[in-house]
Amino acid sequence: QVVLYGQGNAQPLDIPPALLAAWGGRIHGFSFPRWVRSQATNVKKMFAVMDNVTKLVRQNKFTIDTVLYKVGEDAISEAFSRGSDLTDSAQVVLIFPTLDEEVRASQEDKLKEEQRAQKAQEELARKQEEEAERNKLMNDWLEMLFTDQSIAMKSPEDPLQVNFEGGALRSPKKLVAFIGDSPTSDSLVLQEIATQLPDGTALMSFAWSNSQGGEAFSAFNLKMPEVADGSWYLREPAVFENSDLDLLHEMELLSRALVDSLEPKFYEFGLKWEDVIVVGFGKGAGVALYAQLMHVIPKTVRSMILFSPVIPFPLWMLEKVKALPAPPVSTPLNLFTVWGNRNRSTPGNYRQLLATTMRKLPSQVHVTPDTMPDGDHTFDNRCLPTLLQLVHLKLR
């Protein structure tokens, strides 16, 4: 007979059929737990055997592989996995921490938590201190712009180059000064304008885009989403970035460079600021308006005609104009803004903000808006009729 005892690794037995056919024996299965429960004497035998094994273990004559797992430190899931593995003969023992260890661990966790909280508070305080210092430096910088203490005042850029001259240049009685964004293409349009100006009127164009003082403003991309949705224009001083501060610094540099270019010209002709009409387009128009409202231009020009003006941060400009010393008593600036109806670089919310800003300066500027139905962000021959009409109107 064959007796099967235990499960081992629970793999099936391979017995040739020929062997079973020629063999007349029996196969018996033996279960130790069932054997123990079958008779009371078997229980006594089992305990006797276990007592003997225990004595042998204590005398180090019989060893059992033991694996220790400390609760709270070791992977308990691995302990349970090994304990349920019938093929693993090692004894799995769980060691629970003592009460002293639990107390020490709790105190250590509490100390670590307090240290983390303190470190977080110190980090927060450091960031707040850095933010306060940054805000102070930023406010000091903004307060200094367009004043006698500004860096642009103390270290100005060279005057802007004259890109085009036309009209009555020998003895003009009036001067039209143009500042745009594209000197080459602007000159083509200005040549046409020069032939249609009123008698005694000179025309000069000034190029700013190749000036070292306007590199960031020149490179600024007007097709960015924040420009198209107006959020860049509507940005408030509290959220200014370093690039915004640099751009405002360039606005002052370019404003002063424009005035340094203009003054020698009309003084040469015996003209005054009241004899000058400033025409601008895009970013150049923004430079012109900043120059006038920030009093870089010492007196109010005769008129200002701006096509699709790009005015960085009108909210800050309004605050700054109000903070500057009041200009001498003079008539408000006659400002004409001409917008392209298809110009995505000057969205509607920005145009409305700029108009609202100008209305809050009634003693300094009077604005008249106009729209070109087919206009986009380009200064070309489509601008000619409107420009000539306004120039003739203001030179009467």
C-alpha positions in Angstrom: 0.0 0.0 0.0 1.0 3.6 -0.5 0.3 6.3 2.2 0.1 9.9 1.2 1.0 12.4 3.9 1.2 16.2 3.7 0.7 18.4 0.8 4.2 19.5 0.0 4.2 22.0 -2.8 0.8 20.6 -4.0 2.2 19.3 -7.3 0.4 16.4 -9.1 1.9 12.9 -9.0 3.1 11.2 -12.2 2.3 7.4 -11.9 2.5 5.2 -15.1 -0.8 3.5 -15.9 1.1 0.2 -16.5 2.3 0.2 -12.9 -1.2 0.7 -11.5 -2.6 -2.0 -13.8 -0.1 -4.6 -12.6 -0.3 -3.6 -8.9 -3.0 -4.8 -6.6 -2.3 -2.5 -3.7 -4.1 0.4 -2.1 -3.5 4.1 -1.8 -4.3 5.7 1.6 -4.4 9.4 2.4 -3.1 10.4 5.9 -4.2 13.7 7.6 -2.4 14.5 10.8 -5.2 16.8 12.2 -7.8 14.1 11.5 -5.5 11.5 13.1 -5.2 13.6 16.3 -9.0 14.0 16.6 -9.7 10.4 15.9 -8.7 9.1 19.4 -8.0 10.8 22.7 -4.7 8.9 23.1 -3.5 10.5 19.9 -3.8 14.0 21.5 -1.6 12.8 24.4 0.9 11.4 21.9 1.0 14.7 20.0 1.7 16.8 23.1 4.3 14.3 24.3 6.1 14.6 20.9 5.9 18.4 21.0 7.3 18.5 24.6 10.2 16.4 23.4 10.8 18.7 20.4 10.6 21.8 22.7 13.2 20.3 25.0 15.5 19.6 22.0 15.1 23.1 20.8 15.9 24.5 24.2 19.0 22.3 24.4 20.0 23.6 20.9 19.9 20.0 19.7 17.1 20.8 17.2 16.9 24.1 15.4 14.0 25.7 13.5 14.6 28.4 11.0 13.0 31.6 12.3 12.3 34.9 10.6 11.6 37.9 12.7 9.5 40.8 11.6 9.2 43.9 13.7 5.8 45.6 13.5 6.1 49.3 12.5 9.5 48.8 10.8 9.4 45.8 8.5 7.0 44.9 5.7 4.2 43.0 7.6 2.6 41.9 4.3 5.7 39.9 3.5 5.5 38.2 6.9 1.9 37.1 6.3 2.9 36.0 2.8 5.7 33.8 4.1 3.6 32.5 7.0 0.9 31.2 4.5 3.5 29.7 2.2 3.3 25.9 2.9 6.6 25.3 1.1 8.5 27.7 3.4 9.7 25.8 6.5 10.9 28.9 8.3 8.9 30.0 11.4 7.6 33.6 11.1 7.6 35.6 14.3 6.1 39.0 14.7 7.8 41.3 17.3 5.6 44.1 18.6 7.2 47.2 20.0 7.3 47.7 23.7 5.4 50.5 25.5 8.7 52.5 25.9 9.4 52.1 22.2 5.9 53.3 21.4 6.3 56.3 23.6 9.7 57.2 22.1 8.4 56.7 18.6 5.4 59.0 19.3 7.7 61.7 20.8 10.0 61.4 17.8 7.1 61.8 15.4 5.8 64.8 17.3 9.3 66.4 17.3 9.6 65.8 13.5 6.2 67.3 13.0 7.1 70.3 15.1 10.3 70.7 13.1 8.5 70.4 9.8 6.0 73.1 10.9 8.7 75.4 12.1 10.6 74.9 8.9 7.5 75.7 6.9 6.9 78.8 8.9 10.5 79.9 8.4 10.2 79.3 4.7 7.0 81.2 4.5 8.5 84.1 6.5 11.5 84.1 4.2 9.3 84.2 1.1 7.2 87.0 2.5 10.3 89.0 3.3 11.7 88.4 -0.2 8.3 89.4 -1.7 8.2 92.5 0.5 11.7 93.5 -0.5 10.9 92.9 -4.2 7.7 95.0 -3.9 9.6 97.8 -2.2 12.3 97.8 -5.0 9.6 97.6 -7.6 7.7 100.6 -6.1 10.8 102.6 -5.8 11.7 101.9 -9.4 8.2 102.8 -10.6 8.2 106.0 -8.6 11.5 107.0 -10.0 10.4 106.5 -13.7 9.9 109.7 -15.7 11.4 111.9 -13.0 14.7 113.8 -12.8 16.1 110.9 -10.7 15.4 108.2 -13.2 18.2 106.2 -14.9 16.8 107.2 -18.3 17.2 110.9 -17.3 20.8 110.4 -16.0 21.9 108.0 -18.8 19.9 108.8 -21.9 20.1 107.1 -25.2 21.2 108.8 -28.4 18.5 110.8 -30.3 16.4 108.8 -32.7 17.5 108.7 -36.3 15.6 110.7 -38.9 14.2 108.1 -41.3 12.4 110.4 -43.8 12.2 114.1 -44.6 9.7 115.7 -47.0 7.4 118.7 -47.5 8.5 122.3 -47.0 11.9 121.8 -45.5 13.4 125.2 -46.3 11.2 127.4 -44.2 8.3 125.4 -42.7 5.6 127.0 -40.6 4.4 123.7 -39.2 5.9 120.3 -38.7 4.4 116.8 -38.8 6.5 114.4 -36.8 5.9 110.7 -37.5 7.0 107.7 -35.3 6.0 104.2 -36.4 7.3 100.7 -36.2 8.6 99.8 -39.7 10.9 102.5 -41.1 11.2 101.0 -44.5 7.5 100.5 -45.3 6.5 103.6 -43.4 8.7 105.7 -45.8 6.7 104.5 -48.8 3.5 105.8 -47.3 5.1 109.0 -46.0 6.3 109.9 -49.5 2.7 110.0 -50.7 1.7 112.0 -47.6 4.5 114.6 -48.1 3.1 115.6 -51.5 -0.4 116.3 -50.1 0.4 118.4 -47.0 -0.7 122.0 -46.7 1.7 124.6 -47.9 4.5 125.4 -45.4 4.4 122.1 -43.7 7.4 119.8 -43.2 7.2 116.1 -42.6 9.8 114.1 -40.7 9.9 110.5 -39.6 11.9 109.1 -36.6 13.0 105.5 -36.3 13.0 103.9 -32.8 12.9 100.2 -33.6 16.7 100.1 -34.2 17.6 102.0 -31.1 19.4 100.1 -28.3 17.0 101.6 -25.8 14.0 99.9 -27.3 15.2 96.3 -27.9 12.7 94.6 -25.5 9.8 96.8 -26.8 10.7 96.1 -30.4 10.9 92.4 -29.8 7.6 92.3 -27.9 5.2 90.0 -29.8 1.8 91.6 -30.4 0.4 88.2 -31.5 0.6 86.6 -28.1 -2.7 85.5 -26.5 -2.4 87.8 -23.6 -2.3 90.8 -26.0 -5.2 89.5 -28.1 -7.4 89.0 -25.1 -6.4 92.4 -23.5 -5.0 90.9 -20.3 -1.5 92.3 -21.0 -2.8 95.9 -21.4 -5.0 95.6 -18.3 -2.1 94.4 -16.1 -2.0 96.2 -12.8 1.3 97.3 -11.0 0.8 94.8 -8.2 1.4 91.9 -10.6 4.2 93.5 -12.7 7.1 91.2 -13.7 10.7 92.3 -14.2 10.1 92.3 -17.9 7.3 94.8 -17.4 9.6 97.1 -15.4 12.2 96.9 -18.2 9.6 97.8 -20.8 8.5 100.9 -18.9 12.2 101.9 -18.6 12.5 101.6 -22.3 9.3 103.7 -22.8 11.1 106.5 -20.9 14.3 106.1 -22.8 12.5 106.2 -26.2 10.4 109.2 -25.0 13.4 111.2 -24.1 15.2 110.1 -27.3 12.2 111.3 -29.4 12.2 114.7 -27.8 16.0 115.0 -28.2 15.5 114.3 -31.9 12.6 116.7 -32.3 13.7 119.8 -30.5 16.8 120.6 -32.6 14.8 120.2 -35.8 12.0 122.7 -35.0 14.3 125.1 -33.2 16.3 125.1 -36.4 13.1 126.1 -38.3 12.1 128.6 -35.6 9.1 126.6 -34.6 7.5 125.9 -31.2 5.9 122.8 -29.7 2.5 124.3 -30.6 3.5 124.1 -34.2 4.1 120.4 -34.1 1.6 117.6 -35.0 2.7 114.2 -33.8 1.5 111.2 -35.8 2.2 107.7 -34.6 1.5 104.1 -35.3 1.5 101.0 -33.1 4.3 100.9 -30.6 5.7 104.2 -31.8 2.3 105.8 -31.1 2.6 104.5 -27.5 6.0 106.2 -27.2 4.6 109.5 -28.4 1.7 109.4 -26.0 3.9 108.5 -23.0 6.3 111.4 -24.0 3.4 113.9 -23.9 1.5 112.7 -20.8 4.6 112.2 -18.7 5.7 115.8 -19.6 8.9 114.6 -21.3 7.6 116.9 -24.1 7.6 120.1 -22.0 4.6 121.7 -23.7 1.4 120.4 -25.3 1.8 119.8 -29.0 -0.7 121.1 -31.5 -2.3 117.7 -32.0 -1.6 114.0 -31.8 -2.9 111.5 -34.3 -2.4 107.9 -33.3 -3.2 104.8 -35.4 -3.7 101.6 -33.5 -1.6 102.8 -30.6 0.0 100.2 -28.3 0.0 101.8 -24.9 1.6 99.5 -22.3 -0.3 99.4 -19.0 -2.8 102.3 -19.1 -3.8 101.8 -15.5 -0.2 102.5 -14.3 0.1 105.3 -16.7 -3.0 107.0 -15.2 -1.5 106.6 -11.7 1.8 108.0 -12.8 0.3 111.0 -14.6 -1.7 111.9 -11.5 1.4 111.5 -9.3 3.6 113.8 -11.4 3.7 117.6 -10.7 0.8 119.3 -12.5 1.9 120.9 -15.8 1.7 124.6 -16.4 -1.7 125.9 -17.3 -2.3 125.0 -21.0 -4.9 123.7 -23.3 -5.6 120.0 -23.2 -4.0 117.8 -25.9 -6.1 117.2 -28.9 -5.7 113.4 -29.3 -7.2 111.4 -32.2 -7.1 107.7 -32.0 -7.8 105.6 -35.1 -8.5 101.9 -34.6 -8.5 99.1 -37.2 -11.7 97.2 -36.9 -9.9 93.9 -37.7 -6.8 94.6 -35.5 -6.5 91.8 -33.0 -3.5 93.5 -31.4 -5.7 96.2 -29.9 -8.8 94.3 -28.5 -12.0 96.1 -27.6 -11.5 95.9 -23.8 -8.1 97.6 -24.2 -9.6 100.4 -26.4 -12.3 101.0 -23.8 -9.8 101.1 -21.0 -7.7 103.6 -22.8 -10.7 105.8 -23.6 -11.7 105.7 -19.9 -8.2 106.5 -18.8 -8.1 109.6 -21.1 -11.5 110.8 -19.8 -10.0 110.8 -16.2 -7.4 113.4 -17.4 -9.8 116.1 -18.7 -7.3 118.9 -18.0 -4.6 117.3 -19.9 -6.1 115.5 -22.9 -9.3 115.5 -25.0 -9.6 112.3 -27.0 -11.6 111.7 -30.2 -11.8 108.0 -31.3 -12.4 106.8 -34.9 -12.5 103.4 -36.6 -11.3 102.1 -40.0 -13.7 99.3 -40.9 -11.1 97.4 -42.9 -8.1 98.3 -40.9 -5.7 95.9 -39.3 -2.4 96.4 -37.5 -0.7 97.8 -40.6 0.3 101.4 -41.5 -0.3 101.6 -45.3 -2.2 103.6 -47.9 -5.6 102.7 -46.3 -4.6 105.2 -43.5 -3.9 108.1 -46.0 -7.5 109.5 -46.3 -8.1 109.7 -42.5 -4.6 111.0 -41.8 -4.7 113.7 -44.4 -8.2 114.8 -43.4 -7.1 115.2 -39.7 -3.8 116.9 -40.6 -5.6 119.5 -42.8 -8.2 120.0 -40.1 -5.6 120.7 -37.4 -3.4 122.9 -39.6 -6.1 125.4 -40.6 
